[in-house]
Amino acid sequence: MVEVSKLSYIYTYLFAISVFTTKVSILLFYRRIFSRGGLSFKIAFWFGTFLVASYPVIFLFTMLFCCTPLSHYWTQFKGTEGSCIDVGHFFVILAIINLFTNVIVLLIPVPEVLKLQMSREKKGAVFGILALGGLVCIASAVRVYYLDVFSKAADNTWAMGTVAIWSSVEPSMGIVSACLPSFKSFLRYLRRKGGSKSRSSFPTISNGGKGNRLRFDDEIALRSQIVGGEGSMHSGQGSEAGRQIYVKTDVEQIITEIPEAMRRSNV
């Protein structure tokens, strides 16, 4: 039980760091996208930033002084002397604060998205991304419920498992939500990189480096050039009259002659 308590104490720090950094990442993304937002957006942004920043401060200050001595947090089950706050109820209160900040972070961009001049399909795609953030809020609410069950349970080890599961689901979904807006650009990059590698070219035919070799460079260069000098048109059709398009194809053919003696031997 002592080892389990130590692991749970360390895991609370990991959870707090993960949800804090994820929300900061999302808020910075909002600020970059809606940099020209109005006063209402700026107020909502800084209010959400204040709530997100206050969460780790409250957590760290409380968890560092939750027990006297601190080791009593994991040795209390061995009958050691010391005192602790009601950690179970503290986790419930902190989870409610976390749920509230999740909802605030989710709602901050909604007014700005409604103002965007885009089609309904694109707005629907944006709100679909925000809907995934709504799933994070649902996971956070479920976590609040199981933390309340944990705080009232007679056997904490039995109730701890479900809390650990939902404490992993919430930050994981938050990370996916934070990465989803840039996922389309990532797919476009992979598609572009894959297309550059799969450019077609004619095969090279060789016979040990000594046979016939045929290579075609199917590189077609399109360039636009304005023809000047004598004979160029300066009136009537405007500057576009002398514009022409040249198609340039480079073909290279290398043929190695087979020696006469080798050719006779093959016959």
C-alpha positions as a Markdown table, in Angstrom:
| # | Residue | x | y | z |
|---|---|---|---|---|
| 1 | Met | 0.0 | 0.0 | 0.0 |
| 2 | Val | 2.9 | 2.3 | 0.7 |
| 3 | Glu | 4.2 | 1.9 | -2.9 |
| 4 | Val | 0.7 | 2.5 | -4.4 |
| 5 | Ser | 0.4 | 5.7 | -2.4 |
| 6 | Lys | 3.8 | 6.9 | -3.6 |
| 7 | Leu | 2.8 | 6.2 | -7.2 |
| 8 | Ser | -0.5 | 8.0 | -6.8 |
| 9 | Tyr | 1.2 | 11.0 | -5.3 |
| 10 | Ile | 3.7 | 11.2 | -8.2 |
| 11 | Tyr | 0.9 | 10.6 | -10.7 |
| 12 | Thr | -1.1 | 13.6 | -9.4 |
| 13 | Tyr | 1.9 | 15.8 | -10.4 |
| 14 | Leu | 2.0 | 14.3 | -13.9 |
| 15 | Phe | -1.7 | 14.8 | -14.4 |
| 16 | Ala | -1.5 | 18.5 | -13.3 |
| 17 | Ile | 1.5 | 19.2 | -15.6 |
| 18 | Ser | -0.1 | 17.4 | -18.6 |
| 19 | Val | -3.5 | 19.2 | -18.4 |
| 20 | Phe | -1.8 | 22.6 | -17.8 |
| 21 | Thr | 0.6 | 22.4 | -20.7 |
| 22 | Thr | -2.2 | 21.1 | -23.0 |
| 23 | Lys | -4.5 | 24.0 | -22.2 |
| 24 | Val | -1.6 | 26.5 | -22.6 |
| 25 | Ser | -0.9 | 25.1 | -26.0 |
| 26 | Ile | -4.6 | 25.5 | -27.0 |
| 27 | Leu | -4.7 | 29.1 | -25.7 |
| 28 | Leu | -1.6 | 30.1 | -27.6 |
| 29 | Phe | -3.1 | 28.5 | -30.7 |
| 30 | Tyr | -6.2 | 30.7 | -30.2 |
| 31 | Arg | -4.1 | 33.8 | -29.8 |
| 32 | Arg | -2.2 | 33.1 | -33.0 |
| 33 | Ile | -5.3 | 32.4 | -35.1 |
| 34 | Phe | -7.5 | 35.2 | -33.7 |
| 35 | Ser | -4.7 | 37.8 | -33.2 |
| 36 | Arg | -7.0 | 40.5 | -34.5 |
| 37 | Gly | -9.9 | 39.5 | -32.3 |
| 38 | Gly | -12.0 | 42.2 | -30.6 |
| 39 | Leu | -12.0 | 43.3 | -27.0 |
| 40 | Ser | -14.4 | 40.5 | -26.0 |
| 41 | Phe | -12.0 | 37.9 | -27.3 |
| 42 | Lys | -9.1 | 39.4 | -25.4 |
| 43 | Ile | -11.0 | 39.5 | -22.2 |
| 44 | Ala | -12.1 | 35.9 | -22.6 |
| 45 | Phe | -8.6 | 34.9 | -23.5 |
| 46 | Trp | -6.9 | 36.5 | -20.5 |
| 47 | Phe | -9.6 | 35.2 | -18.2 |
| 48 | Gly | -9.1 | 31.7 | -19.4 |
| 49 | Thr | -5.3 | 32.1 | -19.1 |
| 50 | Phe | -5.7 | 33.2 | -15.5 |
| 51 | Leu | -7.9 | 30.2 | -14.7 |
| 52 | Val | -5.5 | 27.8 | -16.4 |
| 53 | Ala | -2.4 | 29.3 | -14.7 |
| 54 | Ser | -4.1 | 29.2 | -11.2 |
| 55 | Tyr | -4.7 | 25.5 | -11.4 |
| 56 | Pro | -1.1 | 24.3 | -11.0 |
| 57 | Val | -0.4 | 27.0 | -8.4 |
| 58 | Ile | -3.2 | 25.7 | -6.2 |
| 59 | Phe | -2.3 | 22.1 | -6.8 |
| 60 | Leu | 1.5 | 22.5 | -6.1 |
| 61 | Phe | 1.0 | 24.6 | -2.9 |
| 62 | Thr | -1.6 | 22.2 | -1.5 |
| 63 | Met | 0.1 | 18.9 | -2.3 |
| 64 | Leu | 3.5 | 20.1 | -0.9 |
| 65 | Phe | 1.9 | 20.8 | 2.5 |
| 66 | Cys | -1.0 | 18.2 | 2.4 |
| 67 | Cys | 0.6 | 16.2 | 5.2 |
| 68 | Thr | 2.9 | 16.8 | 8.1 |
| 69 | Pro | 5.4 | 15.3 | 7.6 |
| 70 | Leu | 4.9 | 14.9 | 3.8 |
| 71 | Ser | 6.0 | 11.2 | 4.0 |
| 72 | His | 2.9 | 10.6 | 6.1 |
| 73 | Tyr | 0.9 | 10.7 | 2.8 |
| 74 | Trp | 2.2 | 7.2 | 2.0 |
| 75 | Thr | 3.2 | 5.9 | 5.4 |
| 76 | Gln | -0.1 | 6.6 | 7.2 |
| 77 | Phe | -1.3 | 3.1 | 6.4 |
| 78 | Lys | 1.5 | 1.7 | 8.5 |
| 79 | Gly | 0.3 | 3.6 | 11.6 |
| 80 | Thr | 2.9 | 6.3 | 11.6 |
| 81 | Glu | 2.4 | 9.6 | 13.5 |
| 82 | Gly | 1.3 | 12.6 | 11.4 |
| 83 | Ser | -1.7 | 14.5 | 10.0 |
| 84 | Cys | -3.1 | 15.1 | 6.5 |
| 85 | Ile | -5.8 | 17.2 | 5.1 |
| 86 | Asp | -8.9 | 15.5 | 3.5 |
| 87 | Val | -7.0 | 14.7 | 0.3 |
| 88 | Gly | -10.1 | 13.0 | -1.3 |
| 89 | His | -12.3 | 16.1 | -1.0 |
| 90 | Phe | -9.4 | 18.3 | -2.2 |
| 91 | Phe | -9.1 | 16.2 | -5.3 |
| 92 | Val | -12.8 | 16.6 | -6.0 |
| 93 | Ile | -12.7 | 20.4 | -5.6 |
| 94 | Leu | -9.6 | 20.6 | -7.8 |
| 95 | Ala | -11.3 | 18.4 | -10.5 |
| 96 | Ile | -14.4 | 20.7 | -10.5 |
| 97 | Ile | -12.1 | 23.7 | -11.1 |
| 98 | Asn | -10.4 | 21.7 | -13.9 |
| 99 | Leu | -13.8 | 20.9 | -15.4 |
| 100 | Phe | -14.7 | 24.6 | -15.3 |
| 101 | Thr | -11.5 | 25.7 | -17.0 |
| 102 | Asn | -12.1 | 23.0 | -19.7 |
| 103 | Val | -15.5 | 24.5 | -20.5 |
| 104 | Ile | -14.1 | 28.1 | -20.6 |
| 105 | Val | -11.2 | 27.1 | -22.9 |
| 106 | Leu | -13.7 | 25.3 | -25.2 |
| 107 | Leu | -16.1 | 28.3 | -25.4 |
| 108 | Ile | -13.4 | 31.0 | -26.0 |
| 109 | Pro | -13.2 | 30.7 | -29.8 |
| 110 | Val | -16.9 | 30.1 | -30.5 |
| 111 | Pro | -17.9 | 33.8 | -31.0 |
| 112 | Glu | -14.8 | 34.4 | -33.3 |
| 113 | Val | -15.6 | 31.3 | -35.4 |
| 114 | Leu | -19.2 | 32.4 | -35.9 |
| 115 | Lys | -17.8 | 35.7 | -37.3 |
| 116 | Leu | -15.6 | 34.0 | -39.9 |
| 117 | Gln | -16.6 | 34.4 | -43.5 |
| 118 | Met | -16.6 | 30.8 | -44.6 |
| 119 | Ser | -19.0 | 28.2 | -45.9 |
| 120 | Arg | -21.2 | 26.2 | -43.7 |
| 121 | Glu | -19.2 | 23.0 | -44.5 |
| 122 | Lys | -16.0 | 24.6 | -43.2 |
| 123 | Lys | -17.7 | 26.0 | -40.2 |
| 124 | Gly | -19.1 | 22.6 | -39.5 |
| 125 | Ala | -15.5 | 21.1 | -39.7 |
| 126 | Val | -14.3 | 23.7 | -37.2 |
| 127 | Phe | -17.1 | 23.0 | -34.8 |
| 128 | Gly | -16.3 | 19.3 | -35.3 |
| 129 | Ile | -12.9 | 20.0 | -33.9 |
| 130 | Leu | -14.4 | 21.9 | -31.0 |
| 131 | Ala | -16.8 | 19.0 | -30.4 |
| 132 | Leu | -13.7 | 16.8 | -29.6 |
| 133 | Gly | -12.9 | 19.3 | -27.0 |
| 134 | Gly | -16.4 | 18.8 | -25.7 |
| 135 | Leu | -15.5 | 15.1 | -25.2 |
| 136 | Val | -12.6 | 16.2 | -23.0 |
| 137 | Cys | -15.2 | 18.1 | -20.8 |
| 138 | Ile | -17.3 | 14.9 | -20.6 |
| 139 | Ala | -14.2 | 12.9 | -19.6 |
| 140 | Ser | -13.4 | 15.5 | -17.0 |
| 141 | Ala | -17.0 | 15.3 | -15.6 |
| 142 | Val | -16.8 | 11.5 | -15.4 |
| 143 | Arg | -13.5 | 11.9 | -13.5 |
| 144 | Val | -15.2 | 14.3 | -11.0 |
| 145 | Tyr | -17.8 | 11.6 | -10.3 |
| 146 | Tyr | -15.3 | 8.8 | -9.7 |
| 147 | Leu | -13.2 | 11.1 | -7.5 |
| 148 | Asp | -16.2 | 11.7 | -5.4 |
| 149 | Val | -16.7 | 7.9 | -5.2 |
| 150 | Phe | -13.1 | 7.6 | -4.2 |
| 151 | Ser | -13.3 | 10.2 | -1.5 |
| 152 | Lys | -16.2 | 8.3 | 0.2 |
| 153 | Ala | -15.0 | 4.8 | -0.4 |
| 154 | Ala | -14.0 | 2.6 | 2.6 |
| 155 | Asp | -11.5 | 0.7 | 0.4 |
| 156 | Asn | -9.5 | 3.4 | -1.5 |
| 157 | Thr | -7.4 | 0.8 | -3.4 |
| 158 | Trp | -10.6 | -0.5 | -5.1 |
| 159 | Ala | -11.9 | 2.9 | -6.2 |
| 160 | Met | -8.4 | 4.1 | -7.2 |
| 161 | Gly | -8.3 | 2.1 | -10.4 |
| 162 | Thr | -11.3 | 3.8 | -12.1 |
| 163 | Val | -9.9 | 7.2 | -11.1 |
| 164 | Ala | -6.6 | 6.4 | -12.7 |
| 165 | Ile | -8.2 | 5.3 | -15.9 |
| 166 | Trp | -10.2 | 8.5 | -16.3 |
| 167 | Ser | -7.2 | 10.6 | -15.2 |
| 168 | Ser | -5.4 | 9.1 | -18.2 |
| 169 | Val | -8.3 | 9.5 | -20.7 |
| 170 | Glu | -8.8 | 13.2 | -20.1 |
| 171 | Pro | -5.2 | 14.5 | -20.8 |
| 172 | Ser | -4.9 | 12.0 | -23.7 |
| 173 | Met | -8.0 | 13.4 | -25.4 |
| 174 | Gly | -6.8 | 16.9 | -24.6 |
| 175 | Ile | -3.5 | 16.3 | -26.4 |
| 176 | Val | -5.4 | 14.9 | -29.5 |
| 177 | Ser | -7.7 | 18.0 | -29.5 |
| 178 | Ala | -4.7 | 20.3 | -29.3 |
| 179 | Cys | -3.0 | 18.6 | -32.3 |
| 180 | Leu | -6.1 | 18.1 | -34.5 |
| 181 | Pro | -6.1 | 21.7 | -36.0 |
| 182 | Ser | -2.7 | 21.1 | -37.5 |
| 183 | Phe | -3.4 | 17.6 | -38.6 |
| 184 | Lys | -4.7 | 18.7 | -42.0 |
| 185 | Ser | -1.5 | 20.6 | -42.8 |
| 186 | Phe | 0.5 | 17.5 | -41.6 |
| 187 | Leu | -1.4 | 15.3 | -44.1 |
| 188 | Arg | -0.9 | 17.8 | -46.9 |
| 189 | Tyr | 2.9 | 17.8 | -46.1 |
| 190 | Leu | 3.0 | 14.0 | -46.2 |
| 191 | Arg | 1.0 | 14.0 | -49.5 |
| 192 | Arg | 3.4 | 16.5 | -51.0 |
| 193 | Lys | 6.5 | 14.7 | -49.8 |
| 194 | Gly | 5.1 | 11.4 | -51.1 |
| 195 | Gly | 4.3 | 12.9 | -54.5 |
| 196 | Ser | 7.8 | 14.2 | -54.9 |
| 197 | Lys | 9.3 | 10.7 | -54.3 |
| 198 | Ser | 6.9 | 9.0 | -56.7 |
| 199 | Arg | 7.6 | 11.2 | -59.8 |
| 200 | Ser | 7.6 | 9.0 | -62.8 |
| 201 | Ser | 10.7 | 8.4 | -64.8 |
| 202 | Phe | 11.5 | 5.9 | -67.5 |
| 203 | Pro | 13.6 | 2.9 | -66.4 |
| 204 | Thr | 17.3 | 2.5 | -67.1 |
| 205 | Ile | 18.1 | -0.5 | -69.2 |
| 206 | Ser | 21.6 | -1.8 | -68.7 |
| 207 | Asn | 23.6 | -5.0 | -69.0 |
| 208 | Gly | 26.1 | -5.0 | -66.3 |
| 209 | Gly | 27.1 | -1.4 | -67.1 |
| 210 | Lys | 28.2 | -2.5 | -70.6 |
| 211 | Gly | 25.0 | -3.1 | -72.5 |
| 212 | Asn | 22.5 | -0.7 | -74.0 |
| 213 | Arg | 21.3 | 2.0 | -71.7 |
| 214 | Leu | 18.4 | 4.2 | -72.4 |
| 215 | Arg | 17.3 | 7.1 | -70.2 |
| 216 | Phe | 14.6 | 9.7 | -70.6 |
| 217 | Asp | 14.5 | 12.8 | -68.4 |
| 218 | Asp | 10.8 | 13.6 | -68.5 |
| 219 | Glu | 11.3 | 17.0 | -67.1 |
| 220 | Ile | 9.1 | 19.5 | -68.9 |
| 221 | Ala | 9.8 | 23.1 | -68.1 |
| 222 | Leu | 7.1 | 25.7 | -68.7 |
| 223 | Arg | 8.3 | 29.2 | -68.7 |
| 224 | Ser | 6.7 | 32.4 | -69.8 |
| 225 | Gln | 8.9 | 34.9 | -71.6 |
| 226 | Ile | 8.1 | 38.3 | -73.2 |
| 227 | Val | 9.7 | 38.5 | -76.5 |
| 228 | Gly | 11.5 | 41.9 | -77.0 |
| 229 | Gly | 13.8 | 43.5 | -79.5 |
| 230 | Glu | 13.1 | 44.0 | -83.2 |
| 231 | Gly | 9.9 | 42.7 | -84.5 |
| 232 | Ser | 8.1 | 42.7 | -81.1 |
| 233 | Met | 4.7 | 44.1 | -80.9 |
| 234 | His | 4.3 | 47.3 | -78.9 |
| 235 | Ser | 0.8 | 48.3 | -79.8 |
| 236 | Gly | -2.6 | 46.9 | -80.6 |
| 237 | Gln | -2.5 | 43.8 | -78.4 |
| 238 | Gly | -0.8 | 45.3 | -75.3 |
| 239 | Ser | 2.1 | 43.7 | -73.3 |
| 240 | Glu | 0.5 | 40.3 | -73.4 |
| 241 | Ala | 0.8 | 40.0 | -77.2 |
| 242 | Gly | 4.4 | 38.9 | -77.1 |
| 243 | Arg | 3.9 | 36.4 | -74.3 |
| 244 | Gln | 4.7 | 32.8 | -75.4 |
| 245 | Ile | 5.0 | 29.5 | -73.6 |
| 246 | Tyr | 7.9 | 27.2 | -74.4 |
| 247 | Val | 7.8 | 23.4 | -73.6 |
| 248 | Lys | 11.2 | 22.0 | -73.1 |
| 249 | Thr | 11.8 | 18.2 | -73.1 |
| 250 | Asp | 15.3 | 16.8 | -72.5 |
| 251 | Val | 15.8 | 13.4 | -73.9 |
| 252 | Glu | 19.1 | 11.6 | -73.4 |
| 253 | Gln | 20.0 | 8.4 | -75.1 |
| 254 | Ile | 23.3 | 6.5 | -74.4 |
| 255 | Ile | 24.1 | 3.5 | -76.5 |
| 256 | Thr | 27.2 | 1.4 | -75.9 |
| 257 | Glu | 28.4 | -0.6 | -78.9 |
| 258 | Ile | 29.0 | -4.3 | -78.3 |
| 259 | Pro | 32.4 | -5.3 | -79.5 |
| 260 | Glu | 32.3 | -7.3 | -82.8 |
| 261 | Ala | 34.1 | -10.3 | -81.3 |
| 262 | Met | 31.6 | -10.6 | -78.4 |
| 263 | Arg | 28.7 | -10.3 | -80.8 |
| 264 | Arg | 30.1 | -13.2 | -82.9 |
| 265 | Ser | 30.6 | -15.4 | -79.8 |
| 266 | Asn | 27.0 | -14.8 | -78.7 |
| 267 | Val | 25.8 | -15.9 | -82.2 |
